[in-house]
Amino acid sequence: MNKRKIINDPVHGFIKVPYDLLYDLTEHPYFQRLRRIKQLGLTHLVYPGAMHTRFQHALGAMHLMSSAVETLQSKGHEISEEESIAVHAAILLHDIGHGPFSHVLEHSLVEVSHEAISQIMMQHLNEEFNGQLSMAIEIFNGTYPKGFLHQLVSSQLDMDRLDYLKRDSFFSGVSEGVIGSDRIIKMLNVVDDKLVIESKGIYSIEKFLVARRLMYWQVYLHKTALAAEQMLVHLLKRAKKLIEKGEELFVPPHLRFFIEQKLDLESFHNDKEVLYNFTLLDDDDIMCSIKAWTKHEDVILSVLANGFVNRKLWRIKISDRPFRTEDIKAIKEAVKEAYGLKSTKASKYLVFADTITNNAYSIKDDKIEILYNNNELKDIAKASDMLNLSVLGKTVRKHYVCYPKSIEDKLQLDTLLF
């Protein structure tokens, strides 16, 4: 069977699957599940074109890895065929542990990070593929002797970021995220087992960092998508609470498995049933359940479900400083009265306040270093004569509060909150 397939990708053009093992991995049910998980979660409620999947992103990252390996080999750095297969497999599977709607499940039902679940799934795949993924797992975990291979998979300038910025910009239509990924990859080099960028590529790196910052505020942390995500998180929490109380809810069996149990990392390691049910979860399970909940007699569940399904999203206010406790209490009291709730305690499902953070570049993590002709290395924070990396590297924290729009008439909220 011919396994050297060519895929027509709207972002990168024709993508080759360079090794038979990679083709077999893409055909596996674990990987095919990523077709049913949107890359940007609920961002399509803001940017209608953002309907692309984690399946597409993983293939795109694999394609960029091929370019990176070829570039480094052409500059005299030894990467064996076995290492090339492994680093391609590592980037192909880097997001395999993501649940429905991006990080929503991690904040509601499954208190385990997608990175940890990815590692567990890779271990299971390794057993199924008779140890062919052992080196890929070492690279993924950063334990393989050649550290620069891990940086290609996970760092501040990895193939993951180079693909998702370009891809998310393309599908959302937000041009501020366009980056020169091909140029950046051509400028890659290795010094002392660390990835560096040749000095001719400094302007592409500056553009990359600015694009990443703008994409976070304009797309990934867009306030409307954030409000929708919080509604979904609280929908699932309310469903879990009702099922715990013995209420009857329509839920697909594999989603019910997680709603009815409190599962941790140890559960994923030790109980095959946990992983089996997780690998059946996708966006469709969540949407199917929520549509059924729109008619439920529980006011909180039905109000959230109707708002979510029909895009009647909550109002969200964002501030540079925390909202006053008494203001949040006043909003919860108004919600209690508007929906006839028994106590303001129940309002926590309809009113939520939290923080969001963003930084484009971290001076503490793997640095992006610029290589000059005299072999001098400089951190991009010092090498750049245009960017204020002290600003880009600063963690910006913003505070937000979400609440139903229907209560705005009852309270002068702009005056109250600001």
N, C-alpha and C positions, 0 to 999 in steps of 0.2 A: 504493500500500500504506500502510495506517495504521501508523505507527511510534511513535505516542504511547501507549505501553503503560502499564498500571497493574499493579503487582506487589503481592501481599499478603504483607507481611513480618511475622513474629511479634513483632518488636521495635518497629518504627516504625509499623506499620499499613500503609495503602496508600501505595506508593511510585510516583511518576510518573517516567517517562523523558521529560525535558522537551524534548529536541532529537533530530532525526532522526539526526545523526552519532553520538550516544551509543547509540542503538538499534543502529546498524550496528556499533559497536565491541563491544557486548555479544554480538552474533551471530558475531563473528569467532572462529575456532578458538583463537587465543591466549587470549582471555578465557574461552571455554567450558571450557578446561582447568582453570580455577580451581574449577569444580564438583567436580573430582576431587582437590582438595587441601584437607585439613582446616585450618581456621584455627588451631587450637591443637595441631597435631601429635599428640603422644601423650597429651595431657591427659585424653582420654576413658578412659584406663586408670585414672584416679583418679576423675574425674567423668563417669559414663557418658553424660550428656546432651550433653557437649561434642563433638558430631559435626558442628557447623556448618562451612561451607566459606568459603574466601577469596572465592568468587563472591558469597555472601550479604553478606559484610563490605563488599566494594567497592560493591555496590549501596546498602547502608546509608550509607556515607560520601558517596556521590553525593547521596542524599536530604538529608542534613544540609547539604551544600554549597548545595543549593537554598534551604534555610531561611536560611543565612548570607548568601547573595547578596541575597535579598529583604530581610533585615533591614538590611543596610548601604545598599542602595538607598533604603529608606524613610527613612533618616537623612541623605539628601542626598549620599551618596558615589557618584560616577559609576562605574558598571560597565556598559560597553556590552554589547550582545548577543554580539558576537564574543568579548569577554573572559569573559562568563558561560559560553559554550560551552566555551572553552578551559580555564577553571578547573574546570569539571565534568569534562571529559575527563581532566585531570591527576589528579584525585582518583580517578576511576574506574579509571585504569591504574596507580595508585601501587604496587600489589603484584603487577603482572603478571609480574615476574621471579622470583617465589618458586618454589623447587623443592619436591619432595615432602617431607612432614613438616617443614615450616617451615624451620629453619636447618640441618637434618641434613646435607644435601648440601654446604653450604658448609664443613662441618667434616670432610668425609670424601673426597669425590671432585672437587668443583668448587670450586677456591679463588678464587672470584669472588663478591663480595657480590650479594645479590638486587637492591639498589638500582642497581648498575652494569648488571646484566642487564636490569632494567626500562627503563633509559634506551636501551639498544641495541634492545630490542623496540619501544619507542615510535618510534625512528627508522625502523625497518622498516615499522611501521604508517603512519607519516607518508608514506613513499614510496608505499605502497599506496593511501593515501587522498588522493594528489595534493597534499600539503602542508597539508592541513587541520588537522594537529596541531602545526604550527610554533610557534604561540603557546603551546599547552599545554605543549610541551617547555620553552620559555623559562620559563614559570611554575614548572614542576616543578624546573628547575635553579636557580631564583632569579635569573635574568638579565633577567627582564621588568621594565620601569621601575617598575611598581606593586608594591612589595615586599610589601604586605599580602596580595596574592593568593597569593603563595608561602607566606606564613604560614598561610593557610587550608588549604593542602595539607600543609605540613611545618613544624611548630613545636611548642612545648610545650603549645599549646592548639589543635591542628588538628582537622579533621573526622575524620581517621583515628583519633586517640585517643578522641574523643568517641563514635565508633561502637563501637570494639572493646571499650572498658570496659563499656559498657552491654550489648553483644551477648554478650560472654564471660561476664558476670555472669548474664545471662538463661539461657544454655544450660548453664552449669556448675552453676547453682543457688546460687552464692556471693553472697549478698545484700550483702556488704560492698562490692561493686563497683558498686552502683547509683548513678548520678549523674543530676543534673538537666541533661541535655544541651540540652533545649529552652530552659530558663531561661538557661543560659550563652549560647546563641546569640542570644537576645533582648537580652542585655546587651552584645553586641559593638558596638564602634565603632572608628573609625580616627582617629588623631592623628599628624600628621607622617609619614604613610605607614606607620604601625605599628598593628597590631591592639591594642586595649586593651579592658578590661572596665569598664563603668560601675559605680560604687561600690555600687549596689544589688545587684550580683551577686557581691559578695565572699564571701558565705557559701557560694554554690554552688561557687566556685573552691576554697575551703578543703575542702569535701567532695570535690571532684574530686581534689585532691592526696592526701588521706588514702586515698581509694578506690584510687587508682593504686598507692600503696605497699602496701596490703593485698593487692591482686590479684596483685602481683608475688610476694610471699612465699607467698600461699595458693594461687595457681593457676599463674602463668607459671613460677615457680621451685620449684614443689612438688617435694619430694625424690623421690617415687616416679616422677613424670613425668621428672624429671632422670635417674634411674637408667635408665629405659627408653630415653631418648634416647641416653645414652652407650652402652648395649648396641647400639643400632642403628648408631651411628657406628662402633663397633668391628667390628660384623658386616660392614659395607661395606668397611672397611679390610682385614679378613681375607680377604674375597672377592677384593679387588683383589690382595692378596699371592699368593693361590693361583693366580689366573689368570696372574699374572706368571711363576709357576714352571711353567706349562704344565698345571695341573690342569684337569679338565673340570668346569664348573659350568653349571647351567641359568640363563641370564640373558636377558631380552628384549633384542632387538638394540639398541634405543636406549639402554638402561641399560648394556649391554656397551660401547657406544661410549665412555662416560665412565669406566668401570672400566679399560679397556685403555689409555687415554691420559691424559697429564698436560696439562691445558688451563688457560690463563690468560686474562686479559681480552683480550689481543691476538687470541687464537684466536677469541673470540666476535665480534670486530670484523671479522676478515679471512676467516673460513671459514664459509660459509653452512651447511655440513654440521653444524657445531657447534650453531648456533641451531636448525636443523631438528630435530635429535635432542633438544635440550633441551625444545622445545615439545611433544614427545610424552611427556615424563616426567610421571608423577603417582604418587600414593600406591599405586595398584594394582600398578604395576610392582615396587615394593619388596616389598610383601606377597606377591605371586605368587612372587618369587624366594626369599624367606626360607622360605616353606612347603616349597619344593623342597629347600632346604638342610638341613631338619631330619633328613634321612636320609643326609646326606653322610658319607663315611668320615673326614673331618677332624674330630677331636674338638672343637677350638676352635669351628669353624664350626657344627657340629651342636648343641653345648651352648648356644651363644648363640642359635641359631635356635629351638630348642625352648623355651628360657626366654622368648624374645620372643613367639612365637606363642601359647603357653599361659599367658601372664602369670605365669610363675615368675620374677619379676624379682629382680635383685641387691639385696642389702642395701646401704643407703647410710648413712654416718655423716657428720654435718655438725658442724663446730667453728668457733669464732671464731678459733682459732689454727691454724697449719699442723700437720699430722701429722708425726711424726718419721720421718725416712728409714728408720731401722732397723725401725720398725713396718711400713711399707709393704713392705720387703724380706721380713719375716717372713710377711706375708700372701701375697706372691707365691710364697714357698717352699712354703707350705701348699697353695696352688692347684696348683703344679707336681706335688707328690706325689699330691694327690687325683685329678688327671686324667691322670697318667702322662705328663706333658710332658717333652720332652728337656732343657729348660733353663728357668730362671726368666725368660729373655728372652721366651719365648713367652707368659708369664703377663700380659704387657702388654695382651693382648686381653681378658683376663678380670678384671683388676684395674686400676682407673684412679682417679687422684687429680687434682684440679684445683680451681679457685676459681670462685665466682659472685659477681657484684656487683649492687647495686641502689641507685638513688637516685630519689626521687619528683620532685625539682625541681632544676634546674641553674641556678645564678646566673650561669653563664658563657654559656649559650646565649641564644636569644631569650627575654627575660624576659616574665613575665606582669605587665602593669602595670595598676593600678587608676586609673580616671579619676574625679575628684571634681567636684562642682558648680562649684567655683571654677577648674576646668581644671587643677588640680594633678594630677600623675601620681606614683604611688608603686609601687615594686616590691611584689608580694604579700608578699615576705619581710619588708618593713617595714610594710606596710599591715595585715597580719593581727595581731589582738590575741589570737588563740587559739592559732594554730599556732606551734610552734617550728621555723621554717623552716631554722634552722641544723642541726637534726636531720634534717628531711625532705630537705634539700639535701646532706646528707653521704652520700658513697658508702660503703655498707656492704659489706664483703668477707667472705665466708665460705668455708671450706675443706671439701672433701668427699672421701671415698674410697668406691668401690664394689667389691664383691666377691661371689662366689657364696655364698648362704646355707649351702650344704652344708659349708663349711669351719669353720663356727662351733663345731662340736663339737671340732675339733682345736686351736683356740686360744681362750684366754679373751680375746675381742676387746674387750669393754667395758673390761676392765682394761688391755689393751694400748694401746688407742687414747685412753683418757681418763685 
